Amino acid sequence: MIIYQMSQPMPPMYNSYQHGYYSTNNSIGDFLMKLGDSFLQYESNFIDNGYTVDLLSHLTLGQLKDIGVDLAGHRIKILVELGIKIPN
């Protein structure tokens, strides 16, 4: 009789894309992954600030900056992907 031991699951906040795993807590990770690998660095920023995927459509440039999305181009790309009009 052969007994196989199941490996322990990774903790939900483990978000190292280099290891082939990222959290999809509330699908924030999925959304960021669609934008590109460099956007995964922000996953914990969204989760730590209480954002879920259903709240993303209410984001503003200022809120993205407040939660630590420092690059202006990244903030704009996130809003464009969400279909949010960017103020002039």
C-alpha positions in Angstrom: 0.0 0.0 0.0 1.4 3.4 -1.0 0.4 6.4 1.1 0.8 9.9 -0.5 1.2 12.9 1.7 -0.5 16.0 0.5 1.7 19.2 0.7 0.4 22.0 2.8 -1.4 24.8 0.9 0.4 28.1 0.7 -0.9 30.9 2.9 -3.4 33.2 1.2 -1.3 36.3 1.3 1.7 34.6 -0.4 2.0 36.6 -3.6 5.3 35.8 -5.2 4.7 35.5 -8.9 8.3 34.2 -9.3 7.2 31.1 -7.5 4.3 30.5 -9.8 1.6 31.4 -7.3 -0.3 34.5 -6.4 -3.3 35.0 -4.2 -6.6 35.5 -5.9 -8.2 36.8 -2.8 -11.4 38.4 -4.1 -9.9 38.2 -7.6 -7.7 41.3 -7.1 -4.7 39.2 -8.1 -6.5 38.0 -11.3 -7.4 41.6 -12.2 -3.8 42.8 -11.6 -2.3 39.8 -13.5 -4.3 40.8 -16.6 -2.5 44.2 -16.5 0.9 42.6 -16.4 3.4 41.0 -14.0 4.6 44.4 -12.6 1.1 45.1 -11.3 1.1 42.1 -8.9 3.2 44.1 -6.5 0.1 46.1 -5.6 -2.1 43.1 -4.7 -1.4 43.4 -0.9 -1.9 47.2 -1.1 -5.5 46.7 -2.3 -6.3 43.9 0.1 -4.7 45.6 3.1 -6.8 48.7 2.4 -10.0 46.6 2.2 -10.6 46.7 -1.5 -12.4 43.8 -3.1 -13.1 43.4 -6.8 -16.6 44.8 -6.6 -15.2 48.1 -5.2 -12.6 48.6 -8.0 -15.1 50.4 -10.3 -15.2 53.2 -7.7 -11.5 54.0 -7.6 -10.0 57.4 -8.3 -6.4 58.5 -9.1 -6.1 59.9 -5.6 -7.2 56.6 -3.9 -4.7 54.6 -6.0 -2.0 57.0 -5.0 -3.1 56.8 -1.3 -2.8 53.0 -1.3 0.7 53.0 -2.8 0.3 52.7 -6.5 3.1 55.2 -7.0 3.7 55.2 -10.7 1.3 57.5 -12.5 1.2 55.3 -15.6 0.2 52.3 -13.5 -2.6 54.3 -11.9 -3.9 55.4 -15.3 -3.7 51.9 -16.7 -5.7 50.5 -13.8 -8.5 53.1 -14.3 -8.5 52.7 -18.1 -8.8 48.9 -17.7 -11.8 49.4 -15.3 -13.4 51.8 -17.8 -13.2 54.8 -15.4 -12.9 58.2 -17.1 -9.7 59.9 -16.0 -10.1 63.6 -15.1 -8.0 66.2 -16.9 
